[in-house]
Amino acid sequence: LGAGMVDPNVFEYVREHGYDPERVQGFAFGMGIERIAMLKYGVPDLRLLYDNDVRFLEQF
């Protein structure tokens, strides 16, 4: 999971739509597709998806 504050420079690009970087703040977050696969398939360790173990990967 990634998260953090939006850089004020991002709001410079949307200033014309009413987002003044001096007055607004933003919070961003994301969830990678790997994490969703872990939840869906019950994978206990994220590293298993990157080990390239064909026996494991063929289950999906």
C-alpha positions as CSV (number, residue, x, y, z in Angstrom):
1,L,0.0,0.0,0.0
2,G,1.3,3.4,-0.9
3,A,0.1,6.7,0.5
4,G,1.2,10.2,1.0
5,M,0.5,13.9,0.5
6,V,0.0,15.3,-3.0
7,D,2.8,17.7,-4.0
8,P,1.5,21.3,-4.3
9,N,3.1,21.4,-7.8
10,V,0.4,18.9,-8.9
11,F,-2.2,21.5,-8.2
12,E,-0.5,24.0,-10.5
13,Y,-1.7,22.0,-13.4
14,V,-5.3,22.2,-12.3
15,R,-5.3,25.8,-11.0
16,E,-7.6,26.8,-13.9
17,H,-10.2,24.5,-12.4
18,G,-10.2,26.3,-9.0
19,Y,-7.5,24.3,-7.2
20,D,-5.2,26.9,-5.6
21,P,-2.0,25.2,-4.3
22,E,-1.9,27.8,-1.5
23,R,-5.4,26.8,-0.2
24,V,-5.9,23.1,-1.0
25,Q,-4.1,19.9,0.1
26,G,-4.4,16.4,-1.2
27,F,-3.9,12.9,0.1
28,A,-3.2,10.0,-2.3
29,F,-3.2,6.3,-1.8
30,G,-3.1,3.2,-3.9
31,M,-3.2,-0.5,-3.7
32,G,-1.2,-2.6,-6.1
33,I,-2.6,-5.4,-8.2
34,E,-0.4,-7.8,-6.3
35,R,-2.1,-7.0,-3.0
36,I,-5.5,-7.5,-4.5
37,A,-4.4,-10.9,-5.8
38,M,-3.1,-11.8,-2.3
39,L,-6.5,-11.0,-0.8
40,K,-8.4,-12.8,-3.6
41,Y,-6.3,-16.0,-3.7
42,G,-5.2,-16.1,-0.1
43,V,-1.5,-15.7,-0.9
44,P,0.3,-15.4,2.5
45,D,3.5,-13.7,1.3
46,L,3.8,-11.1,-1.4
47,R,7.3,-12.4,-2.3
48,L,5.8,-15.7,-3.6
49,L,4.4,-13.8,-6.5
50,Y,7.9,-12.7,-7.6
51,D,9.8,-15.9,-7.0
52,N,9.0,-17.2,-10.5
53,D,8.3,-20.6,-9.1
54,V,6.2,-22.1,-11.9
55,R,4.7,-24.7,-9.6
56,F,3.2,-21.9,-7.5
57,L,2.3,-19.6,-10.3
58,E,0.5,-22.3,-12.3
59,Q,-2.2,-22.4,-9.5
60,F,-3.5,-19.2,-10.9
